[in-house]
C-alpha cells in the first residue's frame, strides 16, 4: 500500500483540461481561440509564405517516371489572434499544432508521402509576438515527373514540385515564395548518382478546377544525366563488338568455322547487350531512344560482317563452278548478248533516220538495212532495257571474290566512323 501512494500523488486528474497544464502565456493565447476559422476571416485572404530545403533526392525512376525526395517544408503566416507581449518567440511542441489553424497545403503530383515520426513527429511550431507563425515539416514524398526519353542517355529532364491549397481558394489564402528563387535551398550541395542539377527556379500561379481557383506554387529543377556510366557500360562494349566482327575480314575464306564462329558470337553478344540496356527503361513506350539507335547501328554492322562472309563464300564457290563449264558455251552466250545489243543499237539509228529524213516506202523497203531494221523498230525499247540490265549486272559481277574482304576492310570502318560522327553531333548539339 505504501508503494502506490507516491505514484498516485503524481498523476494528473482526468477532469483536468489541457489548458490547465499549459504555461500562462500559452493559456492566454489559446483562450477563446477557434482553430476552425482561418486568420483574417472577414478581412481578406491570409498570405502564406513558403520555403523549401531539399535534404535528398533518393531515387529517380525512368520506369515509373517519378522521383523520391526528402524535403523540409516551412510555412509562415500571420494570425492576429496569437499576438502576445514580449520580445522573444515561443517554440512549442509539435503536438500542439492540433490546437492551431494551419494551411491545408498538399503536394499535387505526389504518389506517396509520409511525415517522419522518429523519435517524435518531425513538426515545428514557433509563434512570434506579432502573431507570425512558423510551421515546419519533414516530409518524404514520391512525385510524378513526366520524362522525355527520346535522347536517353543524353537527355535532360525538367521535374516540378507543386504545392497547392486543398480547400481554400484564392479568396481565402494566397501563397508566395518567401525569398523568390532563393526560397529553395540544398540543391547546390546535392550529389546524385546519374544526374546533375543544372538549373532551378520558382514560379507562382493558380490552379483552376471546377470548384474554383486555388493558389499554387511551383518549383522547377532541371536534371542532366551523366553519360559517363553509359559510355563505360554500353557504348564501349558495343564498339568493341563491332571491331571484333571486323577481325573475320583478315581470316582466310577457307577457314569457315573460324569466321562463322566470330560472326555468330558477336551477333548473340550484341543481342544480349541490347536486352540488358532496356532493363532499366519502361517496357511499353512509343518512342525510339538514342541508345536504341546506336545499338541498332552496331547490330547492323555486326550482322553485315556476317553477311559479307556469306556473300564472299558464295561468290568463291560460284567462281569455282563456272571454271568447270566449257569456255565455248560462255563465249557463245557473250556473242549472243552482244549481237542483240548491236541489233538494238542499229534499230535505234534507223528509227532516228526515218523520223528526220522521210523517204518513200518503196525506197525504204529496197534498202536492206531498213528492211532489216523494220523488224526491230517495235523492239528497240526492250533491247535498251536489256542493255541497261546487262550493264548493271556486269557492274556487280565480282571477277575475284577474294577482293571482297579487301573492300570490306576499308568500307566497314570508314562507314562506322562517319555514322558515329553524325550520331554524336546530332544527339549532343541538336
C-alpha positions, 0 to 999 in steps of 0.5 A, a space after each residue: 500500500 505504501 508503494 502506490 501512494 507516491 505514484 498516485 500523488 503524481 498523476 494528473 486528474 482526468 477532469 483536468 483540461 489541457 489548458 490547465 497544464 499549459 504555461 500562462 502565456 500559452 493559456 492566454 493565447 489559446 483562450 477563446 481561440 477557434 482553430 476552425 476559422 482561418 486568420 483574417 476571416 472577414 478581412 481578406 485572404 491570409 498570405 502564406 509564405 513558403 520555403 523549401 530545403 531539399 535534404 535528398 533526392 533518393 531515387 529517380 525512376 525512368 520506369 515509373 517516371 517519378 522521383 523520391 525526395 526528402 524535403 523540409 517544408 516551412 510555412 509562415 503566416 500571420 494570425 492576429 489572434 496569437 499576438 502576445 507581449 514580449 520580445 522573444 518567440 515561443 517554440 512549442 511542441 509539435 503536438 500542439 499544432 492540433 490546437 492551431 489553424 494551419 494551411 491545408 497545403 498538399 503536394 499535387 503530383 505526389 504518389 506517396 508521402 509520409 511525415 517522419 515520426 522518429 523519435 517524435 513527429 518531425 513538426 515545428 511550431 514557433 509563434 512570434 509576438 506579432 502573431 507570425 507563425 512558423 510551421 515546419 515539416 519533414 516530409 518524404 514524398 514520391 512525385 510524378 515527373 513526366 520524362 522525355 526519353 527520346 535522347 536517353 542517355 543524353 537527355 535532360 529532364 525538367 521535374 516540378 514540385 507543386 504545392 497547392 491549397 486543398 480547400 481554400 481558394 484564392 479568396 481565402 489564402 494566397 501563397 508566395 515564395 518567401 525569398 523568390 528563387 532563393 526560397 529553395 535551398 540544398 540543391 547546390 550541395 546535392 550529389 546524385 548518382 546519374 544526374 546533375 542539377 543544372 538549373 532551378 527556379 520558382 514560379 507562382 500561379 493558380 490552379 483552376 478546377 471546377 470548384 474554383 481557383 486555388 493558389 499554387 506554387 511551383 518549383 522547377 529543377 532541371 536534371 542532366 544525366 551523366 553519360 559517363 556510366 553509359 559510355 563505360 557500360 554500353 557504348 564501349 562494349 558495343 564498339 568493341 563488338 563491332 571491331 571484333 566482327 571486323 577481325 573475320 575480314 583478315 581470316 582466310 575464306 577457307 577457314 569457315 568455322 573460324 569466321 562463322 564462329 566470330 560472326 555468330 558470337 558477336 551477333 548473340 553478344 550484341 543481342 544480349 547487350 541490347 536486352 540488358 540496356 532496356 532493363 532499366 527503361 519502361 517496357 511499353 513506350 512509343 518512342 525510339 531512344 538514342 541508345 536504341 539507335 546506336 545499338 541498332 547501328 552496331 547490330 547492323 554492322 555486326 550482322 553485315 560482317 556476317 553477311 559479307 562472309 556469306 556473300 564472299 563464300 558464295 561468290 568463291 564457290 560460284 567462281 569455282 563452278 563456272 571454271 568447270 563449264 566449257 569456255 565455248 558455251 560462255 563465249 557463245 552466250 557473250 556473242 549472243 548478248 552482244 549481237 542483240 545489243 548491236 541489233 538494238 543499237 542499229 534499230 535505234 539509228 534507223 528509227 532516228 533516220 526515218 523520223 528526220 529524213 522521210 523517204 518513200 516506202 518503196 525506197 525504204 523497203 529496197 534498202 536492206 538495212 531498213 528492211 532489216 531494221 523494220 523488224 526491230 523498230 517495235 523492239 528497240 525499247 526492250 533491247 535498251 532495257 536489256 542493255 541497261 540490265 546487262 550493264 548493271 549486272 556486269 557492274 556487280 559481277 565480282 571477277 575475284 571474290 577474294 577482293 571482297 574482304 579487301 573492300 570490306 576492310 576499308 568500307 566497314 570502318 570508314 562507314 562506322 566512323 562517319 555514322 558515329 560522327 553524325 550520331 554524336 553531333 546530332 544527339 549532343 548539339 541538336 
